[in-house]
Amino acid sequence: MTKLGIQRPLFEDGEGEEIWIEGNSLYPDSKILLTVSNAAGEKSVLITPETIVPSNPRMFVQAPPERVVTKKQLRQRKVKRGISYLGYALSAVLITFSVLSASGFVKARIVLTGSMEPTIKPGDIVLLAPTPRTQPKLGDVVAYTARKFDGSPVGTFTHRIIGGNPQDGFIVKGDANPSPDVQKPRLVDISGVVFFVLPFIGKFLTPKMLIILVPLVIGLWLVIDTLRGD
């Protein structure tokens, strides 16, 4: 490719591995793209009758699948595969939660106060196993409907059972509160037992929005991941 009698190295920084080229081209407009790959990396040059220019093969051709994969590319593939597996696992969990919520097997509510800190913080979403399917017991954190003396509902509180029984009423108390609640809720007042806490999400979403948006976001992610390919 170069002038007769002149030898030139293809890679200036060969680091002990030298490749040379010598000779003339039969065609003045000829060009050769040479790529050398190994586990240490990849180097390419564009060779013309007059010059040898370091280049990037991806600007001209697509690398064959059988070429050597570098360590950096192997790490990138592992990270990408790990993210994909994590995404699918999270999607399966959230889809299951959405189905269970819509069917009434799981309830969700946003905690608005700090009465259960540090176990449950304001803005956390608590997932409830509804009663009477799940029987509350001593030590459980439950959501119950607080009532006035005339029996009309005031609101829903999520506190821990520290005593009592289903017949006479449970003694409940917020972990951060100095004393137990005035009301002793009975089983009919308890809507569910907390079995999982989703931190912080409630600051942005209501449970109803969560049920709607989770399948939408998961579906969009799955479509993008499928189109992107491996």
Phi, psi and omega in degrees: 000320179273179183297150186299134177089354181251129176252137179226138177288143179283325182238120184294324181253064184291342179052049177092342178250107186251136175234127184243160177223144183212146175123179180244151176272146177284342183235125184294339181257016182286152179216142177229132174255118183245127179236131177243124181237142170207184184295340181277342180153199185218136177227145180220150174222147173257119186255126174239171179301340184248333188223162171231114189241126173301138187213179177243118184297335182291345176284345186237315185222164174268129183296137179293150182294339184273358181291161183294134178267132182283165179297322179297318179293325177296318178296317180298320179295319179296317179296316180297318179295320178297318178296320179296314179298318180296319179296317179293321179296315179296321179298317180298318180295314183291323177295318177300316179298318180297318179295315180295323179294315181294329182270355178089003179285338178225139175245156179222143175212153181267133177275127186257340184241171181260024184293341181251012178295147002271000182296313180229130184251159175302135183095347176286151173254125178260136176261131187245136168271113188297149170267156005274005181300321175252120182274124178290149180218173181303129180098343179288148169264123185236156172256125181226157179270116177280142184230155173284177180296334179274001177093354179286141184289145178254315183177182180247132179240147178243100183226171185264141175282123179243000179178186179085192180204168183298329184283311183270350183105147181270148171267120184239153183203139172287139183303328182267355181275146181286338184218161179294164177291153179293316182282143172251093185294139174269177184300325181293337180274344184270122182271337180180166179252130181291128177237350178201150180235126174261107186289141165074336188298327183296345176291340183244334186231149168267160179304322180294317178295324179299317181296326181281316188282328183302308178298325180295312181294318180297316179299318179296318180297318180295320178297314180297318181295323178292316180293326182290325180075185183282000000 
